Amino acid sequence: MSLHVQQFFDDVLALPFDDHAVIGNSYYAAPQSDSPLRLRIDFAPTIRHGEYDGLRLRVIHPDQGVVDLAILTFADHGTFTRRDAARGVKPGSDGYAVVRDWHNQRAGERLWEGTDGTGLRTAIEQYARMWFPAASAPASARPAAARPALPKPATAQGSGTAPRTR
């Protein structure tokens, strides 16, 4: 059984980045077209093979490699709260707030059924705003206006004080 990664990123998270692709088990985005930095999101593994307890976010530069890394856990963001409650799995129990690519699915059960991506999506958007400030909204929704000009520093002329010298 696969993780159905495309379904997770498209349906559960529905991230607002226009320029993105899911390749293998990773989500790649270019949140700001004029920046060389890219955002890569993939599943954060636990110590068990094929078990994941969150998402690993990396900001990648083409020449310098990974410039920042963050881990967002499913438990901290309430991703599987509803699913685990329906299954009777409590915090501290095996299988709580994790997803496994080897889990035995019941017939007809969708892997991401009962998953709430709201907390993760909010955290990812906040993280992206730190690295890609102009990408706080999808490109299609961003205004075309240029950034406002920064205020000019005050000069010593006309301020009644002499400029400092060494």
Residue, then its C-alpha position, 0 to 999 in steps of 0.5 A: m500500500s502506498l501513502h497516496v501522497q498526491q491525495f494528501f497534499d492536494d485534498v488534505l493540505a490544499l496548500p496555496f502555492d501555485d507553482h508546485a509538484v508532487i514527486g515520489n513522496s515529496y512536495y516541492a514548491a516555488p512560493q516566490s518565483d523571483s527567489p532561488l529558494r524552494l520549499r520541500i515537504d515530505f513525511a518525517p519518519t519515526i524509528r519504525h520503517g514505513e511509519y511517519d509522525g509528521l512532516r519535514l519542511r526544508v527550504i532549499h537553495p540550489d547552490q547551498g543545499v538545505v538552509d532551514l529544516a522544521i518538523l511539524t508533528f501530526a499530534d501537535h497539529g491535531t491531524f489525526t485526532r478525529r481518526d484516532a478517536a473513532r478507532g479508540v486509539k489514545p495518546g501514548s498508544d501504538g498507532y496514535a497520530v501516525v500514518r503507516d504505509w504498511h497499515n492494514q486498511r479495511a476494505g474500502e477505507r481511504l487512507w486519509e479519511g478522518t484526517d484534518g489538515t487545517g493545523l498543518r496547513t496553517a503552520i506550513e503557511q506561517y513557515a513559508r511566510m518567514w522565508f517567502p514573504a511575498a508569497s503569503a497568498p497564491a500568485s493568482a490572488r496577489p495584487a500586481a502593485a509593487r512594494p511600497a517604498l521604504p521611508k528615506p532616512a532623515t538627513a542632518q541638514g535642516s535638523g538643527t544638528a551638525p553631522r557627526t564626524r570622527 
